[in-house]
Amino acid sequence: MRILVAGLLGAVAMFIWTAIAHMATPLAYTGISKMQNEPAVLSVMQSGVGAKSGFYFYPWIDPKDPQAEQKETALMKTNPSGFLIYHPAGASYDMTPLMLEEFGKELAQSLIEAFLLSLTALAGYFSRVGFVTMLGVFGSLGTDMSYLIWYGFPCNYTLAQITIEVVGALAAGLVIAWWMGRRASA
C-alpha cells in the first residue's frame, strides 16, 4: 500500500509539472518549426498518404532488401529524408482520453520509481529524491537521445524534452521520497 500511495502521489506531482511545462513554458514548442507553404504540403500529403494514419519514413527502402543500406545512402544524397506522423483530416483529437493516457503513463512511471526506491537502503530524503530523479534521467536519455541520434530530432527540442522529463521525475521524487520516508519512520 505504501508503494501504491507513493506512486499515486508521484504521478499527481509529475502530471502537474507536465501540464505547467506544456501550458506555461516554451518547452513544449522548443525546436518545432512551421512548414513553409503548409497548404501545398498538406495537399500533397493527403493525396500521397490518403486516409491511413501512421508513422512514415522516407525515402522508403524495403528493410528486407539485401541492398537496403546502400540504396538508402544513395537516395539520401539526392532526396530529403525524415519521418512523418500522419493523421488524416477528421481524426479525433479529444483531450480527455489523451490526458488520461498521459496520467496513466506517469502513474506507471511513479509506481516503478516507488517500487525501485523501496528496494534501496537510502535513508536520507535528498538521497531518495536523487534516486528517483536519476531514474528519470536514465529513462529520458534512453529515449530522447536516441531520437536525436537516429532520427535527427533538433538538439534544442531534445534538451527541452529531457528537461520536461527530468523535472517531472524530480517532482515525483520529492513526494515519493517524502511519503516513503514518512511511512518508514511512522
C-alpha positions in Angstrom: 0.0 0.0 0.0 2.9 2.3 0.8 4.3 1.9 -2.8 0.8 2.4 -4.3 0.2 5.7 -2.4 3.7 6.9 -3.2 3.2 6.1 -6.9 -0.1 7.9 -7.0 1.3 11.0 -5.3 4.3 10.9 -7.6 2.1 10.7 -10.7 0.0 13.6 -9.5 3.1 15.7 -9.0 4.5 14.7 -12.4 1.2 15.4 -14.1 1.0 18.9 -12.6 4.6 19.6 -13.7 4.0 18.3 -17.2 0.8 20.4 -17.5 2.8 23.5 -16.4 5.6 22.7 -18.7 3.3 22.4 -21.7 0.9 25.2 -21.0 3.0 27.9 -19.2 6.6 27.5 -20.6 8.1 27.5 -24.1 9.5 23.9 -23.5 6.6 22.2 -25.4 7.3 24.0 -28.6 11.1 24.4 -28.4 12.7 23.1 -31.6 9.5 22.7 -33.6 9.3 24.7 -36.8 6.5 25.9 -39.0 6.3 24.4 -42.5 6.7 26.8 -45.4 3.8 26.7 -47.8 1.8 24.4 -45.5 -1.3 24.2 -47.6 0.6 22.8 -50.6 2.5 20.3 -48.4 -0.8 19.2 -46.7 -2.4 18.8 -50.1 0.4 16.6 -51.4 0.4 14.6 -48.1 -3.4 14.0 -48.4 -3.0 12.7 -52.0 0.1 10.7 -51.2 -0.9 9.1 -47.9 -4.7 9.3 -48.0 -6.8 8.2 -45.1 -4.3 5.9 -43.4 -2.9 7.2 -40.1 0.6 6.1 -39.5 4.3 6.5 -39.0 6.0 7.1 -42.3 9.7 7.0 -43.0 11.2 8.5 -46.2 12.8 7.7 -48.5 11.3 4.2 -48.1 13.5 1.2 -48.7 12.3 -2.3 -48.0 14.3 -3.4 -45.0 14.3 -7.0 -46.3 16.2 -5.8 -49.4 19.8 -7.0 -49.1 20.9 -3.7 -50.6 18.7 -1.6 -48.4 21.5 0.3 -46.7 23.3 1.1 -49.9 20.1 2.2 -51.6 19.1 4.4 -48.7 22.5 6.0 -48.6 22.3 6.8 -52.3 18.7 8.1 -52.1 19.5 10.3 -49.1 22.3 12.1 -51.1 19.8 13.4 -53.6 16.4 13.3 -51.7 15.1 14.8 -48.5 14.8 12.3 -45.6 12.8 12.1 -42.4 9.7 10.7 -40.9 6.2 11.8 -40.5 3.4 11.0 -38.0 0.3 11.4 -40.1 -3.4 11.6 -39.2 -5.9 12.3 -42.0 -8.5 15.1 -41.8 -11.2 14.3 -39.3 -9.0 12.3 -37.0 -10.2 12.7 -33.4 -8.2 14.9 -31.1 -10.2 14.6 -27.9 -8.0 15.9 -25.0 -9.8 13.9 -22.3 -8.5 10.4 -23.3 -5.1 11.8 -24.1 -4.8 13.4 -20.7 -6.0 10.1 -19.1 -3.4 8.2 -21.1 -0.7 10.6 -20.0 -1.6 10.3 -16.4 -1.6 6.5 -16.8 1.9 6.6 -18.2 3.0 8.9 -15.3 1.3 6.6 -12.8 3.2 3.6 -14.2 6.5 5.5 -14.1 5.9 6.6 -10.5 4.9 3.2 -9.3 8.1 1.7 -10.8 10.1 4.5 -9.2 8.4 3.9 -5.8 8.9 0.2 -6.1 12.6 0.6 -7.0 13.1 3.1 -4.2 11.6 0.6 -1.8 14.3 -1.9 -2.7 17.1 0.5 -1.6 18.5 1.3 1.8 18.6 5.0 1.2 17.7 6.7 4.4 18.1 10.5 3.7 15.3 12.4 2.0 17.5 14.0 -0.6 19.2 10.7 -1.4 15.7 9.2 -2.1 14.8 12.3 -4.2 18.1 12.0 -6.1 17.5 8.3 -6.8 14.0 8.8 -8.3 15.3 11.8 -10.3 18.2 9.7 -11.7 15.6 7.1 -12.8 14.0 9.9 -14.8 17.4 11.0 -16.3 18.1 7.3 -17.3 14.7 6.9 -19.0 14.8 10.2 -20.8 18.3 9.8 -22.1 17.4 6.3 -23.3 14.6 7.6 -25.5 15.2 11.3 -26.2 18.9 11.0 -27.1 18.1 8.1 -29.4 15.7 10.3 -31.3 18.4 12.9 -31.6 21.0 10.4 -32.7 19.0 8.2 -35.1 16.1 10.4 -36.3 17.8 13.8 -36.3 15.5 15.5 -33.8 16.7 19.0 -33.2 19.1 19.4 -30.2 17.1 22.2 -28.6 13.9 20.1 -28.9 15.7 17.1 -27.3 17.1 19.2 -24.5 13.6 20.6 -23.8 12.1 17.2 -23.7 14.8 15.9 -21.4 14.2 18.9 -19.2 10.4 18.2 -19.0 11.1 14.5 -18.2 13.8 15.1 -15.6 11.9 17.9 -13.8 8.9 15.6 -13.8 11.0 12.8 -12.2 12.2 15.4 -9.7 8.6 16.4 -8.9 7.7 12.8 -8.5 10.8 12.2 -6.4 10.0 15.0 -4.0 6.7 13.4 -3.0 7.7 9.7 -3.4 10.7 10.3 -1.2 8.6 12.2 1.4 5.9 9.5 1.5 8.3 6.6 1.6 10.4 8.2 4.3 7.3 9.2 6.3 5.8 5.8 6.2 9.0 4.0 7.1 9.6 6.1 10.2 5.9 6.0 11.4 
